[in-house]
């Protein structure tokens, strides 16, 4: 399992803004209200709230990983089909260019033959 502090460091930059809000409450606002009983209660409960958020985020990430694991064959098959489609399209374009090039050379040869006959 991934270490909690590593997840916290990673997720606090990318995932829920609730963690950022909690950090702001903890660093700025609690100092202003900790003289009141509500402020002291808030200060004591912040670590539990933070852990609850982290647990929920970890659960969601694990669910996503599980879903990706289950869907990996479908995703892989889709990726292979897309890759094959691109390769086929590129081959057709290459053949088309080659065919066009051959046609152009044949046309030029025909014109040269007719010019030679006119002389």
Secondary structure as UniProt FT lines:
FT   HELIX           4..14
FT   HELIX           17..24
FT   HELIX           25..29
FT   HELIX           30..33
FT   TURN            34..35
FT   HELIX           37..118
//
